[in-house]
């Protein structure tokens, strides 16, 4: 049996991007980080559980498609900053995502 695909590789398969093509990897990785941050913020957790990887994949794939393949809004060279047009936030969650996320959401006190 082959090696397990990474989240990035799974996203590329969903988007029908060749795995060996790396031209979109930077923007996809940024979007993965944003999706994970949105999930962690919503659920008040430090790490995204493996059971929620499908939410990350769907958020990134939907955001990427909405941006027509990653239209970049701005690029900053010093300390590298790339902004894409469709930010992934808690507002990006669908009812299906919220149902899955609520099972991992912790009550925040303080």
CNS distance restraints for C-alpha pairs under 8 A (distance, minus, plus):
assign (resid   5 and name CA) (resid   9 and name CA) 5.77 0.50 0.50
assign (resid   5 and name CA) (resid  10 and name CA) 6.23 0.50 0.50
assign (resid   6 and name CA) (resid  10 and name CA) 6.25 0.50 0.50
assign (resid   7 and name CA) (resid  11 and name CA) 6.20 0.50 0.50
assign (resid   7 and name CA) (resid  53 and name CA) 7.48 0.50 0.50
assign (resid   7 and name CA) (resid  57 and name CA) 7.11 0.50 0.50
assign (resid   8 and name CA) (resid  12 and name CA) 6.22 0.50 0.50
assign (resid   8 and name CA) (resid  25 and name CA) 7.72 0.50 0.50
assign (resid   8 and name CA) (resid  28 and name CA) 7.18 0.50 0.50
assign (resid   8 and name CA) (resid  29 and name CA) 7.03 0.50 0.50
assign (resid   8 and name CA) (resid  32 and name CA) 7.85 0.50 0.50
assign (resid   9 and name CA) (resid  13 and name CA) 6.27 0.50 0.50
assign (resid   9 and name CA) (resid  19 and name CA) 6.26 0.50 0.50
assign (resid  10 and name CA) (resid  14 and name CA) 6.27 0.50 0.50
assign (resid  10 and name CA) (resid  57 and name CA) 7.44 0.50 0.50
assign (resid  11 and name CA) (resid  15 and name CA) 6.19 0.50 0.50
assign (resid  11 and name CA) (resid  57 and name CA) 5.62 0.50 0.50
assign (resid  11 and name CA) (resid  60 and name CA) 7.40 0.50 0.50
assign (resid  11 and name CA) (resid  61 and name CA) 6.42 0.50 0.50
assign (resid  12 and name CA) (resid  16 and name CA) 5.93 0.50 0.50
assign (resid  12 and name CA) (resid  17 and name CA) 4.86 0.50 0.50
assign (resid  12 and name CA) (resid  18 and name CA) 6.80 0.50 0.50
assign (resid  12 and name CA) (resid  19 and name CA) 6.41 0.50 0.50
assign (resid  13 and name CA) (resid  17 and name CA) 5.94 0.50 0.50
assign (resid  13 and name CA) (resid  18 and name CA) 7.25 0.50 0.50
assign (resid  13 and name CA) (resid  19 and name CA) 7.32 0.50 0.50
assign (resid  14 and name CA) (resid  61 and name CA) 7.15 0.50 0.50
assign (resid  15 and name CA) (resid  61 and name CA) 6.48 0.50 0.50
assign (resid  17 and name CA) (resid  21 and name CA) 7.17 0.50 0.50
assign (resid  24 and name CA) (resid  28 and name CA) 6.14 0.50 0.50
assign (resid  24 and name CA) (resid  70 and name CA) 7.51 0.50 0.50
assign (resid  25 and name CA) (resid  29 and name CA) 5.92 0.50 0.50
assign (resid  26 and name CA) (resid  30 and name CA) 6.29 0.50 0.50
assign (resid  27 and name CA) (resid  31 and name CA) 6.17 0.50 0.50
assign (resid  27 and name CA) (resid  70 and name CA) 6.89 0.50 0.50
assign (resid  27 and name CA) (resid  82 and name CA) 7.44 0.50 0.50
assign (resid  27 and name CA) (resid  84 and name CA) 7.73 0.50 0.50
assign (resid  28 and name CA) (resid  32 and name CA) 6.10 0.50 0.50
assign (resid  28 and name CA) (resid  60 and name CA) 7.10 0.50 0.50
assign (resid  28 and name CA) (resid  64 and name CA) 7.73 0.50 0.50
assign (resid  29 and name CA) (resid  33 and name CA) 6.24 0.50 0.50
assign (resid  30 and name CA) (resid  34 and name CA) 6.23 0.50 0.50
assign (resid  31 and name CA) (resid  35 and name CA) 6.07 0.50 0.50
assign (resid  31 and name CA) (resid  60 and name CA) 5.80 0.50 0.50
assign (resid  31 and name CA) (resid  63 and name CA) 7.97 0.50 0.50
assign (resid  31 and name CA) (resid  88 and name CA) 7.08 0.50 0.50
assign (resid  32 and name CA) (resid  36 and name CA) 6.09 0.50 0.50
assign (resid  32 and name CA) (resid  56 and name CA) 6.47 0.50 0.50
assign (resid  32 and name CA) (resid  57 and name CA) 7.71 0.50 0.50
assign (resid  32 and name CA) (resid  60 and name CA) 6.16 0.50 0.50
assign (resid  33 and name CA) (resid  37 and name CA) 6.05 0.50 0.50
assign (resid  34 and name CA) (resid  38 and name CA) 6.12 0.50 0.50
assign (resid  34 and name CA) (resid  87 and name CA) 7.84 0.50 0.50
assign (resid  34 and name CA) (resid  88 and name CA) 5.93 0.50 0.50
assign (resid  34 and name CA) (resid  89 and name CA) 7.34 0.50 0.50
assign (resid  35 and name CA) (resid  39 and name CA) 6.25 0.50 0.50
assign (resid  35 and name CA) (resid  56 and name CA) 5.58 0.50 0.50
assign (resid  35 and name CA) (resid  59 and name CA) 6.43 0.50 0.50
assign (resid  35 and name CA) (resid  60 and name CA) 6.84 0.50 0.50
assign (resid  35 and name CA) (resid  88 and name CA) 5.76 0.50 0.50
assign (resid  35 and name CA) (resid  89 and name CA) 6.93 0.50 0.50
assign (resid  36 and name CA) (resid  40 and name CA) 6.06 0.50 0.50
assign (resid  36 and name CA) (resid  48 and name CA) 6.47 0.50 0.50
assign (resid  36 and name CA) (resid  56 and name CA) 6.43 0.50 0.50
assign (resid  37 and name CA) (resid  41 and name CA) 5.95 0.50 0.50
assign (resid  38 and name CA) (resid  42 and name CA) 6.08 0.50 0.50
assign (resid  38 and name CA) (resid  88 and name CA) 7.10 0.50 0.50
assign (resid  38 and name CA) (resid  89 and name CA) 5.24 0.50 0.50
assign (resid  38 and name CA) (resid  90 and name CA) 5.54 0.50 0.50
assign (resid  39 and name CA) (resid  43 and name CA) 6.00 0.50 0.50
assign (resid  39 and name CA) (resid  48 and name CA) 7.07 0.50 0.50
assign (resid  39 and name CA) (resid  90 and name CA) 7.23 0.50 0.50
assign (resid  39 and name CA) (resid 101 and name CA) 7.46 0.50 0.50
assign (resid  40 and name CA) (resid  44 and name CA) 5.47 0.50 0.50
assign (resid  40 and name CA) (resid  45 and name CA) 4.95 0.50 0.50
assign (resid  40 and name CA) (resid  46 and name CA) 6.06 0.50 0.50
assign (resid  40 and name CA) (resid  47 and name CA) 6.61 0.50 0.50
assign (resid  40 and name CA) (resid  48 and name CA) 6.41 0.50 0.50
assign (resid  41 and name CA) (resid  45 and name CA) 6.94 0.50 0.50
assign (resid  42 and name CA) (resid  90 and name CA) 6.69 0.50 0.50
assign (resid  42 and name CA) (resid 101 and name CA) 7.99 0.50 0.50
assign (resid  42 and name CA) (resid 105 and name CA) 7.07 0.50 0.50
assign (resid  43 and name CA) (resid 101 and name CA) 6.71 0.50 0.50
assign (resid  43 and name CA) (resid 102 and name CA) 7.20 0.50 0.50
assign (resid  43 and name CA) (resid 104 and name CA) 6.17 0.50 0.50
assign (resid  43 and name CA) (resid 105 and name CA) 3.91 0.50 0.50
assign (resid  43 and name CA) (resid 106 and name CA) 5.76 0.50 0.50
assign (resid  44 and name CA) (resid 105 and name CA) 6.36 0.50 0.50
assign (resid  44 and name CA) (resid 106 and name CA) 5.73 0.50 0.50
assign (resid  44 and name CA) (resid 107 and name CA) 7.51 0.50 0.50
assign (resid  44 and name CA) (resid 108 and name CA) 6.78 0.50 0.50
assign (resid  45 and name CA) (resid 105 and name CA) 7.49 0.50 0.50
assign (resid  45 and name CA) (resid 106 and name CA) 7.17 0.50 0.50
assign (resid  48 and name CA) (resid  52 and name CA) 6.57 0.50 0.50
assign (resid  48 and name CA) (resid  53 and name CA) 7.48 0.50 0.50
assign (resid  49 and name CA) (resid  53 and name CA) 7.10 0.50 0.50
assign (resid  52 and name CA) (resid  56 and name CA) 6.87 0.50 0.50
assign (resid  52 and name CA) (resid 100 and name CA) 7.30 0.50 0.50
assign (resid  52 and name CA) (resid 101 and name CA) 7.34 0.50 0.50
assign (resid  53 and name CA) (resid  57 and name CA) 6.26 0.50 0.50
assign (resid  54 and name CA) (resid  58 and name CA) 6.08 0.50 0.50
assign (resid  55 and name CA) (resid  59 and name CA) 6.03 0.50 0.50
assign (resid  55 and name CA) (resid  97 and name CA) 6.15 0.50 0.50
assign (resid  56 and name CA) (resid  60 and name CA) 6.15 0.50 0.50
assign (resid  57 and name CA) (resid  61 and name CA) 5.99 0.50 0.50
assign (resid  58 and name CA) (resid  62 and name CA) 5.89 0.50 0.50
assign (resid  59 and name CA) (resid  63 and name CA) 6.00 0.50 0.50
assign (resid  59 and name CA) (resid  88 and name CA) 7.04 0.50 0.50
assign (resid  59 and name CA) (resid  92 and name CA) 7.07 0.50 0.50
assign (resid  59 and name CA) (resid  93 and name CA) 7.51 0.50 0.50
assign (resid  60 and name CA) (resid  64 and name CA) 5.91 0.50 0.50
assign (resid  60 and name CA) (resid  88 and name CA) 7.71 0.50 0.50
assign (resid  61 and name CA) (resid  65 and name CA) 6.10 0.50 0.50
assign (resid  62 and name CA) (resid  66 and name CA) 6.08 0.50 0.50
assign (resid  63 and name CA) (resid  67 and name CA) 6.27 0.50 0.50
assign (resid  63 and name CA) (resid  86 and name CA) 6.03 0.50 0.50
assign (resid  63 and name CA) (resid  87 and name CA) 7.48 0.50 0.50
assign (resid  63 and name CA) (resid  88 and name CA) 6.95 0.50 0.50
assign (resid  64 and name CA) (resid  68 and name CA) 6.44 0.50 0.50
assign (resid  64 and name CA) (resid  69 and name CA) 5.44 0.50 0.50
assign (resid  64 and name CA) (resid  70 and name CA) 5.39 0.50 0.50
assign (resid  65 and name CA) (resid  69 and name CA) 5.79 0.50 0.50
assign (resid  65 and name CA) (resid  70 and name CA) 7.53 0.50 0.50
assign (resid  66 and name CA) (resid  86 and name CA) 7.07 0.50 0.50
assign (resid  67 and name CA) (resid  71 and name CA) 5.22 0.50 0.50
assign (resid  67 and name CA) (resid  84 and name CA) 7.59 0.50 0.50
assign (resid  67 and name CA) (resid  85 and name CA) 6.37 0.50 0.50
assign (resid  67 and name CA) (resid  86 and name CA) 6.44 0.50 0.50
assign (resid  70 and name CA) (resid  84 and name CA) 6.58 0.50 0.50
assign (resid  70 and name CA) (resid  85 and name CA) 7.92 0.50 0.50
assign (resid  71 and name CA) (resid  84 and name CA) 6.03 0.50 0.50
assign (resid  71 and name CA) (resid  85 and name CA) 6.43 0.50 0.50
assign (resid  72 and name CA) (resid  82 and name CA) 7.02 0.50 0.50
assign (resid  72 and name CA) (resid  83 and name CA) 5.89 0.50 0.50
assign (resid  72 and name CA) (resid  84 and name CA) 4.34 0.50 0.50
assign (resid  72 and name CA) (resid  85 and name CA) 6.21 0.50 0.50
assign (resid  73 and name CA) (resid  82 and name CA) 7.73 0.50 0.50
assign (resid  73 and name CA) (resid  83 and name CA) 5.42 0.50 0.50
assign (resid  73 and name CA) (resid  84 and name CA) 4.97 0.50 0.50
assign (resid  73 and name CA) (resid  85 and name CA) 5.34 0.50 0.50
assign (resid  74 and name CA) (resid  82 and name CA) 5.94 0.50 0.50
assign (resid  74 and name CA) (resid  83 and name CA) 5.23 0.50 0.50
assign (resid  74 and name CA) (resid  84 and name CA) 7.02 0.50 0.50
assign (resid  75 and name CA) (resid  80 and name CA) 7.47 0.50 0.50
assign (resid  75 and name CA) (resid  81 and name CA) 5.70 0.50 0.50
assign (resid  75 and name CA) (resid  82 and name CA) 4.60 0.50 0.50
assign (resid  75 and name CA) (resid  83 and name CA) 6.44 0.50 0.50
assign (resid  76 and name CA) (resid  80 and name CA) 5.57 0.50 0.50
assign (resid  76 and name CA) (resid  81 and name CA) 4.88 0.50 0.50
assign (resid  76 and name CA) (resid  82 and name CA) 6.43 0.50 0.50
assign (resid  77 and name CA) (resid  81 and name CA) 6.65 0.50 0.50
assign (resid  88 and name CA) (resid  92 and name CA) 5.90 0.50 0.50
assign (resid  89 and name CA) (resid  93 and name CA) 7.60 0.50 0.50
assign (resid  93 and name CA) (resid  97 and name CA) 5.51 0.50 0.50
assign (resid  93 and name CA) (resid  98 and name CA) 6.25 0.50 0.50
assign (resid  94 and name CA) (resid  98 and name CA) 6.22 0.50 0.50
assign (resid  95 and name CA) (resid  99 and name CA) 6.14 0.50 0.50
assign (resid  96 and name CA) (resid 100 and name CA) 6.51 0.50 0.50
assign (resid  97 and name CA) (resid 101 and name CA) 6.00 0.50 0.50
assign (resid  98 and name CA) (resid 102 and name CA) 5.82 0.50 0.50
assign (resid  99 and name CA) (resid 103 and name CA) 7.02 0.50 0.50
assign (resid 100 and name CA) (resid 104 and name CA) 7.50 0.50 0.50
assign (resid 101 and name CA) (resid 105 and name CA) 6.19 0.50 0.50
